[in-house]
Amino acid sequence: MSGTVTPILSVFPTRDLVDNKFKVMVENLPPGHPVTLHSLHQSEDKDYWEAYGHYVSDDRGTVTISEDTSIGGMYIGKETMGLLWSMRPVPGSRTGLRMRKMDIRTPMVVLISVYRGHVVEGFRERLPMASVVTERWYMAPGVQRIDVREGGVRGTLFIPRGPGPFPGVLDLWGGGGGLVEYRAALLASHGYVSMALEYLSPDELGTDIGLSYFEKAFTIIQEHPLVISDRVGICGLSLGTAVTLTMAAYSNLISPRCCVCVSGSHVVLVGKSVFDAFQQMNKNVHRARLDEQNRMIWRDMMLPIPSDPSKKVDMGRIKCPLLLLCGDDDQSWATVESAEDIAKMMRAAGNEHLLTTVTYHNAGHLIEPPYTPFSNASNFILQHTKQKVVMLWGGETKPHADAQEDSWEKILAFLRQHLYPCPSSAPQAKL
């Protein structure tokens, strides 16, 4: 670039919650100058992820991502957050990766850089014109993180900043197991006392985790002095939705105020124990199949949706508002067919007015908080056999990213409506 004028790259804010948008701008460029905006992140597993978009400066010598169109790279069009949601492992990385933030006490650090010309490879060998380090947080300042080891229950409780009292949410992840905290931390940042619950570690928790375990966890939230006891909901993804629906339908001890179910089904019953649920699923393992890339497709294990009422949750017993979110390209669970049957059952029972269903076109199974990089398939350990496979989740990058952004907005609006005494009083999450 001729002259001594140095391009100025700005990212605002440089530090924010992961579900808030940032503004990226490059100034002091010559008019009509081609540049590449690039993002780089090193995951906790030490793998590098990147994204990039190709831009041309306007007649003022400026590129503004939220206003200008990417004409090439890993995303096309006006995409304010394309540098995050289109991230993928750099060339030469290990296969089957999925980006997940496990230590939410530290931020996701992303390096945003601008390069001369339209670059497609070799970013690390090139000197950028300018760079800015940004931090993306799941946990807002003032949110408390508390380890829970009470009555055999294992989890992490997140308490929002402020005097309270607050509504509560029990947060349940799926069959991957372990203690996954980032969604619960983000919910606490939005004003909910949230517990991330661990329930798939048989070596420590035992194999008989059943309805009573989840009731204890719900009660821990409900009885917390900073929680409004009659305003506690449940949020589940994948296997977590099976737990959520089982609790809402059959528990005599707890009554959730509302439930959010993401990418799940009512045909997996978690009654006697989670282990038994896996055993039931294992009976249909012959229906699972591999695609041409040797990736496992599970969705057929649930098909056809059984007509026998004893083989699925009695949806007529649901007495609270239910938000059902699914992607129509889910290759892991038969979520669309399940949603249709859930609506049919609730219509017959006269409680369909409690159901809100949203289906996202070309979205897959892993509908996560917004701007989470898309994983069409990733390594997965089957809990019941400990076998390592590559699981096909489904979805396409751009539609799935849109689904994540829209679904999170709908989840927060749904929780505000049903859990906050005055929905307009729910705090706005910010750093």
N, C-alpha and C positions, 0 to 999 in steps of 0.2 A: 504494500500500500504506500503510495507516494506521500511525501510531506512528513511532518513531525507530529501531526495530530494523532493522539492515542484514543482508540475506541474506549468508551465507558460502558461497562456492563453493570446493570443494577438488578437486584432481586429483592422484591419487597412483599411481605416481610421476609427477612432472612431466617427468622425463627418463628415457627408456628405449629399448630396442631396439624396432624396428617390429613384431616378432612377439610381443611381450609385451603383456598386457592392462593397462589402467589402470582405476582406480576413480574415478568422478565422483560427487560428492555435493553437494547444496545443503541448507544448514541455515538455521535462523532464519526460516523462512517461516510464515505463518499456516496452520493446518490446512485441508486441502481447497483450497489455493490453486493455480490453473492457471499453469504456467510453460512456457517453451520453452527447451530446451537446444540450443545452436547451435555449430557448429564452422566455422572459416574458415581456409583455407590459400591462400597465394599461391605458385603453382608457379614453377619456374625460368624458365618462359616468360612469367612475369608475368600469368598467368591466375588468376582467383580461383575456388576450389572451396569448396562449403559443404554442410553437412547439418544437419538439425534434427529434434528429436523433441518431442512434446507430452506433458507429465506433469502430474500433480496431486499435491500434497504430502500425506503421510500425517497421522495424528492428532498426530504429534510436530512437524509442520511441516518434514518432511525429504523430499527426493527422492534416491534412490540408484539410479543407472542399472542396476547389475547385479542389483538386486532388484525394481525397480518397472517397470511396463509403460508403454511409449510408446503412447498412444492415437491418435496421428496424426502427421503430418509425413512424413519420407522413409523411415521404418522403423516397424514396428509390433511390439509385444511386448517381452519382456525381452531386450535386446540390448546387452550390455556395451560392444561396440565399434561399435555402429551409427553413431556420430558420425564414424567414419572410413570404413568400407566403403561406406556409402551416399552418400558425397560425390559431387557432380556439379558441373559448371561453373555459376556463378551466371547467372541470366537475363540475356540480352543478350551472352553470351560468343561467341567464335568457335566454329564448328561443327567436329566431328570431333576433339575433343581427347581425349588419353589422358594420365593422370598417370604420369610416370616420373621417378625421381630419378637424375639423371645425375652430379651431383657428390656422391659419398657421403662426402666429407670434411666436409660440413656437414649439419646435421639437417633433417628435415622439420618446420617450425615450424607449429604449429596453435594458433589462438586459440579457447579454449572459453569461451562466454558463456552467461549465463542472462538471459532476458527475461521481463517480466511478461506474463501471458496466453498464449494460443495463437496465435503469430505464424506467418504463411506467406510473407511478403514484406517488402521494405523494411527489412531488418535494419540496413543501414548508416545509415539515417536515424533509427534508434531508439537510445536510450541504454540499454545493458544494466544490469541491477541489479548484476552482478559479472562479472569476466572473469579468466581465468588463461591464461598462455602455456605451452604444452607443447612439448617437443622429442622427436621420434621419430628414432632413429638406425639406420642399417644397419651401421655399423662401431663395434664396442665399443672402449672405451679400451684402448690397448696393442696393438691390431691394426696391423700394419705394411702399408702399401700401397707396392708397388714396381713401377715401370714395367718391362716386359719388351720388349727389342729384341734378340733373340738368335737367330742363325742364320736370320734372315728372319721369325721369329715375332714377332707384335705382340700384346701383352696386358697385363694387370695381375695381379700376384701379391699375394695377401693372406695374411699369416702371423699366426696366433693369438698372443696373449700367453702367455708361459710358456716353459719350457726345451725342451719337445718331448721326443722326436720326435712328429710328428702324422701322421695319415692325410692323403691328398691327394685333391682333386677337381678335374677339368677341367670348367669350366662353359661350356656352349655355348648361345647364343641363336639366334634364327631368322633368317628372310629379310629382316628389317628392316635388318640390317647395323649397322655401327658397333661401338663398344666399350661394352658394357653391363655395369656393374660391381656393381650393388646386390645381386644374389643371391649372387655370390661373396663380397662383403664380409660378408654375413649368415652364410654358411657358415663363414667364418673366425671370426666371433664365436662360433660353436658348436664351434670346435676343429678345423677342417680347413684345411690349407694349400690355398688355392683360387686357380685362375687363370681370370679372365674373358678369353676369347680373341676377338680380332677376326679375322674371316676373310672379310668381305664389303666390302672397300674396294678395288675393282679398280684405281683410279687410283694407289694406293700399293703394294698387295700383288701386283698382277698378276691375270690371269684364270685362271691355271693352278693355283690352290690345290686340292690333292688330298689323298689319304690321307697322303702323307709329311709334309705341313705339320702335320696334326693329331697324327701320331706324334711329331714334334719337340716339339710343345707338351706332350704327355703325358710325354715323357722329361725335359723341363725340370723338371716337378713331381717326377717319380720320383727324379731325381738330386739334388734339393735336400737339403742336409745335415740339414735339420730334418724331412724326410719319411721315413716308414716305407716303403721302396721297394716292398714287395709288397702295400701297402694303399692303392692309388690307384684311385679310381672315376671315372666320367664322369656328368655330369648334363646333359641336353639338352632343349630345348623347341622344338617345331615342326621347322624344318629342322635344328636341332641334334640332334633325335632320329635323323634320317636319317644324320647324321655319326656319332653314337654307335653305332648298330647296324652301320653299315658297318665302323667300327673294330673293334668287338667280334667281328664275324664273319670279317673278312678280313685283319686285320693279322698279319704274321709277326714284328713287332718288339715290340709291346706287348700286355699281357694285363691288362685292367681287372679289378679284384677284384669290382666290381659296377657296374651301370648303372641310372640313373633316366631314364625317357623320359616327357616330359609333352607331350600333345597332338601326337603325331607319327604316323609311318607307316614301314613297311618297303618301300613301293613307289617311294621316291625313292632311287636309288643314287648315292652320292657316291664314285665310284671314281677315274676318271681326273682329274676336277676338279669343283669346285662349279659352274663355268660350264656344264659338260656336263649336270649335273643340272638346271639351269635350262632348258637347251635341250630336254631330254627333257620337262620339264613344259610347256614352251611348245607342244609338239606337240599337247597336249590343251586348249589355251587356248580352243578353240571350245566346250568344255563348260562354261566359266565363264559365269555369268549375273548379271544385275542384278535386285535386287528393286524394289518399287514406289517406293522412296526413292532409287534409283540407287546402291545399295550393292552392292559386288562380293561374290559368293558363289563360292568356289573349290572347295568340297568335291567337286563332281561331276567335277572334273578327274582325280580318282583312281579314279573308279568306271567300270565295275565293277572290283573288285580283280582284277588279272590272274591267270590260272591258269598262265601261262608262268613257270616258276621263274627264268628269266634276267632277268625284268623286276622282280624284287624281291630284297631281301636274303635269303640262305639262312639262315633262322632256326635250322636244325638245327646250324649251326656255332657257335651261342652257347654258351659254356662257363662263364658266370658268372651269378649271380643278377640278374634283371631285374625292375624295378618299372615297370609301365606304367600311366600315369594319363591319363584322358580324360574329356571331358564329352559327354553324348549329344545336346547341341544345338550342337556344334561346326559352324560354317558355313564354316570355312576349310579344314580338312583332314578327310578321311573317317577319323577316328580310331577310331570304334567298329567299323566294318567291318574296318579294319586290325588292330585288337586281336583280333577274332574269327579272322581269317586267321592271325595270328601264333600264337595258341594252337593252331590246327589244324595248322600246320606243325611246331610244337615237339612236339605230341602224336605226330605221325607219326614224328618223328625220335628220340623217346624222351627229350627234355630239357625237357618241360613242367614238371617239378618245379622248374625254375629260375625259372619265370615267376609273378609276382604281378600281377594286373590289377585295377584299381579304376576303375569307371565312375560318374561323378556325374550324377545326373538334373538336367536343365535348367541344366547348366553349359556354358559356351562354350569357346573356344579358349585364351584368355589366362588360364591358371591360374597366378597369380603368388603371391608370398609373402603371408601372411595380412594382412587389413585393407586391402589395396590397393584403392582405389576401382575400381568395375566400369566397364568400357567395352564396351558391346555392339557398337559400331562406332567406327572412328577413321580418321584420315587415314593413308595408307600409300603409300610410294614403291616401285613394282615395280623390283627390282634389275636385271632383265634389259632393261627398256625405259626406266627412269627416269620412267615415267608416274606421276602422282599420282592416287590413287583413294581412295575411302572403302571400307574393307574391313569387311565384316560378320563379326564374330567369333562371335556367338551367345551364348546364355545369358540368364538372368534374374537380377536383382540379388541377391536373398536366397539362392537356391540356389547361385549362383556364389560368393558370399561364404563360404557354408558349405563349399563344395568347396575353396576356397583355404585355409581354416583346417585342415580335416581332412587335405588332401593334404600340407601342410607338416609336420604332425605325423608322417604316415606316411613322408615322405622322410627326416626326421631319425632316426626309429626304424630305418628300413632302413639308412641309412648307419652308424649306431651298431652295428647288428648285424653288418654285413659288413666294416666298415673298422677299427673299434676292436678291438685285441687282447682287451680286456675291456670289453664294451659299457657296463658300469656306471661305467667310469672316464671316459667322455666328459664334458667340462666342461659346466656349466649356464651358458648365455649370460645375462649381466646387465650392467647399468651400475653 
